[in-house]
Amino acid sequence: MEKKAALPGPKHTADRQALRVVVCASPPIEELDVVGPVEVFATVNRLRKSRQLAPIYQIELLSTERKRQIEGSSGLSLLAHGHYRELRGNVDTLLISGGSGAMQAHSPVVLEWLRKIAGQVRRLCSVCTGAFLLAEAGLLHGRQATTHWRWAPVLAAKYPSVTVNPHPIWIQDGHIYTSAGVTAGMDLALALVEEDCGQAVALEVARGLVMFLRRPGGQAQFSVSLSTQTSARRSLHELQSWIAEHLAQDLSVDALAAHMAMSPRHFARVFTQELGITPARYVEQARLEAARRQLELTEQSQEEVAASCGFGSAELLRRAFLRVLESTPGRYRTLFHSATRIDNHSRVRVERRQGRGVNTGHIAAEHRATQEEVNEPASAQGHAVL
């Protein structure tokens, strides 16, 4: 996740009015861009209802079209609560959903409404191609933003005043949040819940929805292995798996060429042509991904991480982090370490498995909170809770 200074937002407590979350959709939509974030917020309300507490979020779905039925790209339809022009009263968080409709030309009336309400909400968010609508309204001018990696080059070309980063899951720039595609909208919504209610509540929501407690916004939308699985050569796919299993070994071009029974020059040419990345660059990124996982999930020292991932020394690991991630290993671990997190509410163990280039996650959480701890006032915990 990348941040600039955010507008101040008070934590939610029992004596506050429910936070109004409005999802604005421009048909046709990507259904999960709407349903995913809504489910995250709704889960918080259900958890509170189970404890006979008032809901934290008031959730509404609006459409930019007069027809209440919102068509989805997958063939499903959602029923909006109303038309965007009918919106009255204060809104805490406005979320613009994605889909092909958000990328189409919009009337000046829609854009003017969006510009006006942007200055009135505490948080303005977009999911996937919803960023196109924000950019069209001029709200991303001079800001950093992200969208689905497939559409990032289009967004950057169409709106050159926007600094488009295709890699993060979500980005916050001031009070504007933009997220990548589809399930990344749920990651963003979970981060907003953590802002409003604290980590203990976000944990319960993640546990109930079988999500990562926190898939950090700064993590790439996909791994280097996944992003290079476009080659028709099975031997290169097998080599990618072999590299991932032998990161501590010599992975120079000469060594990899020998493993593939090719000359170094021919191997380097074929690898780069097929995968769109040089062997040296691929190996460095694979080692960095492995080092990031170890820093996030284990208590190993930087020297141990460097050795197991093939960097040779902690200093070489540090240089690679600074060059590629613009952060030190120590700083990265401080931000993203979640191997075993123990606080007054819960004990969490997060397991992530690597399978042929596709990162999959599983959360196992052993909840240790008592009813009194969960309902303890925010002032006693330092953040709001259920």
N, C-alpha and C positions, 0 to 999 in steps of 0.2 A: 504494500500500500504506500502511496506517496501522498504527503499532506502539505498544505500550506495552512496558515492560521485560520481557524474556524471561528464562526460567530459563536458567542457564548450561548449555551443551552442548558438550562437548569435541569437537574435530575428530577425524575418523577417521584412524587411521594403520595401517600394516601389522600392528603387533603387537596391535591391538585386536580384540576379538571382533566378528563381523558384527553390524550394527545390525538388530534385529528389527522389521520393519514389518508390522503386522497391519491388514488391511482387514476391517471388520465390515459386513456387508450385511443389510438387512431387506427381504426380497422383498415385492412385486416391485421390482426395481431399475431404474435407468437404466444400461444396460450400460456406456456410456462413462465414467460416474462411477467405475467399478471398473477397467475395462481401461486407461483413459488413464493414471492415476497409476501403476498397476502397471507399465505399459510403460516409464515414465520410470525407475523404480527398476531394473527388469530390464535396461534398456539399459546402465546403469552396470556391472552385473555382467557383461554380455556383453563390454563393452569390456575389463574386467579379465581375463576368461577368454582373450581373444585375445592377451593379453600374459603368459599363464601366471601370473596373480595370483589370489589368493583373492577370492571375492565380498565386497562391502561390505555388501550387504543380504540378509537372510533374509526372504522375502516369504511371507505366509500370508493366505489368504482364509477367513473364518469367516462363518457364518450365524446369525441369531438364531432360526432354525427348525431343528428336528431333521433335516428332510430336507436332504440335502447338495446336491441340485439347486436352484439359485437361479434363479427365473424372472425374465426381463427384460421390460421394457415394449415392446421392439421385436420380441419373439418369439424371442430367443435365450436360451439357458440356460447358466449357468456352474456348475461343480462345486466346491463348497467343500471345503477341507481338513478341516473339522470344525465342530462346534457351539461357540458362544462359551463355554459353561460348561466345555468341555474344555480351555480355554486354561490353560497352566501356564508358569511361568518368567517372566523379565523381558521387558518389551516396551519398545522405544525410542519407537516412533511408532505410535499408534493412529489410524486414519483411518475415519471413518464415511461410508459412501457414500450417495448420494442416490437418489431414486426415490419413487414413491407410498407404498411400504412404510414409509419413514422418517417419513412424515407421519401415519401411522395410530397409534392408541392402542397402547401397549406395556405389557406386564405389569410390575408392580412389581419383579419379579425382574430383568428386563432393565435397568430404570432404576437399581436398586440396584447391580448389577454395574458399570454404566457409571460411577456416582458413585465407586465404590471404586477402579476401575482408573485413573480420571482423575488421582488423586493419586499414582499410581505410575509413570506414563509421563513421558518427557521432553517429548513433544509430543502434543497431542490435536488432531486435525484433522477437518473435515467438508467434504464436497463437495456443493454445491447444497442440496437439501432435507435433507441429513444434519444441517443446523443445527437442524432441528425436534426431532430426537431429543436433541441436546445441550441444547436449551432445555427440553425436557420433563423432563430429568433435573436441571434447575436449574443446569447448569454454565455457562450464559451469563448468569446473573443479575448485573446491574450491569456487564456487559461490552459491548464493541462487537462486532458481528458482521455478516456479509453472507450472502446466498444468491442464488439466481437472481432477477433483477429482477422477474419475474412473480409470485414468491411472497413477495417482501420485505414488501409491505403486510400479507399474511396473518400472517407471522411476527411483525411488530411489533404487530398487533392482538391476537394470541393470547398473546404474552409481553411485556407492556408494560415489564417490568423490563430487557428487552434493548434496547440502543441499536442499532437496525438501520439500516445504511447500504446502500442498494440500488445504489450506484454502483461501488465498487471491485471489482476482479477477485478480490482476497483481502485479508483483514485478519488481522493478528496482534494479539492482546491477551493479554499474558503468555505462557503456554505453549500457549494455545489459538489455532488457526488455522481460520478459516472462509473458504470460497471460493464464488464465484458458480457458475453452472451449467455443466455438461457440460465443454467444453474448458478452462475455468478451473481444473479440478482438475489438469490437466497443468501449467499455469502454477505452481500451488502446489507440486506435486511437484518441479518443476524448481528452485524457490526453496529447497526443503528440501535437494535435492542440492547446491546451491551452498553452503548453510550447512555441510553435512557434509564436502564434498569440495573446495570452492573453485571459482573462476570457470572455470578451464581445463577441469575435468571437465564442468561445466554446459554449457560451450560445445560440447564434443564430443557431448554428449547432444542438445542442441538441434539441432546440425547433422545428426545422424543421423536425428532425428525430423522434420526440416524445420519447426522451431518458431522463434519469437523466442528469442534468447538470454535476454532478460529483458523480458517484457511487464510493466512495473511494476504492482504491486498497486493503486496509487493511480489508475491509468488507468481511465476509465469503461468499463463493460461494453459500451456501444455509443455511437456518436457522436451528436451532436445531429441530424445529417441523418437517420441511421437511425431514431432515436427519434421523428421527426416524419413519417415516410413513411406516414402513415395517411390522408391526404387523397385523395379521389376525383378531385380536380381536377388534370388533367395540367399545366395552366399553372403551378400552384404547385410541382409537382415540377421543372419546367423552371426556375422562378425559383430554387429551392434550388441547382441546379447553376450557374446564372448567378451567384448570390451567391458561391459557393465560388471561382469563377474571377475575380471582380472585388472582392476584399476590400479593396483599397487605394483603391477609388473611393468616392464619396458613396453611402452605403447608408441614408440617412435614410428615414423613412416617405414623405416627399414624393417622393424620388427613386425609390423602389421602386414607389410608386403610379403615377408617370408611366411607368415601364417596363412596368407591367401595364395601362396605359391605364384606370386607375380613379381615382376621387377619393381623396384621402388617408384620409378617414373610412371610406369603404366598403372600401377595401383593408385597413386595419387591422382592421376588424371581420371580414372574410372570412378573413384570414390567421390571426387568433387563434382563430376558431371552428373552422377546418379543421385547424389544426396544434396547437392547445392551448398556444400560446406566442405572446407578442407579437412583432412584427417586430423591435423594438429588442433584446429579449432574445435572439432567435434570431441576429441579426447578431453580437452580442457573443460568444455561445458559439461561433459558427462561426469568428470571428477568434481566439478563445482556443485552439480546437483547432488551427488552423493555426500559431499562435505556438508552441504546445507541440511540435508536430512539428518545427518549425525549430530550436527550442532542443535537442531531442533528437538531431537528425540532422545539423545543420550547424554551422559555425564562425562564422556571422554574428553581428555584434555585436547588442546589444539594440536599438540605434537602428535598425539595418537590419531586424531582425525586426519592430519596431513599425511601420516605414514600409510594409513589404511586406504586412503584415496589416491595415493600416487604422487603427492606433491613433494615428497622428500623431506621437507622441513616446514616448521610453522611459519617461517619467514616467507617461503615461496607461496604458501597458502594465503598468507596475509596480502601479498602482492597481487595474487589472482583475484581476491575479493575486492580489493581497492580498484583494480583495473576494470573489472566487469560489473560489479555490484555497487561500486562507490561506497563501500562500507567495510569495516574490519570484521573478522570472524567473531571477535568478542562483542562488538556492537550488535551484529546480526543475532547472536545467541541471546543477548539481553532482550531484544525485541520479540523474537519468535520462539524461544525455547518453551516447549510444552510437553516434555517427556513425562514428568511426574509433577503435577501442580497440586499442592495441598494448601487450602485456606480454611477459614472457619466454617465453610459450607460443604465442601466436597473434596473427594479425592478422585483424580482423573488419570486414566492411562490411555494414551492415544497411540494406536498402532497404525502404521502405514506400510503397505506392501507394494513392492515393485514387480510388475508383471509385464514383460516384453515391451517396455517403453511406455506403458500406460499406468499412471499413478492412480491407485484406488485407495480408499481410506475406510477405516473402521474405527469407531469410537466405542470403547468400553468404559463406562463410568459407574463407579460405585458410590451412590449418593449417601452422604453421611449426615445430612442436615436434619435437625429436628423441626417440628412445626414452629416452635418458638423462634429458632434461628432464622428460618426462611422468612418469617413475618416481622423480623426485627426492624425497627425504623432505620431509614437510610442514614440518619445522622450518626447512629451507633456503628454502622458498617463502613462508612465512607462512600457509600453509593446506594442507589435505590435497589430494593429487592422486591420479590413477589409479596 
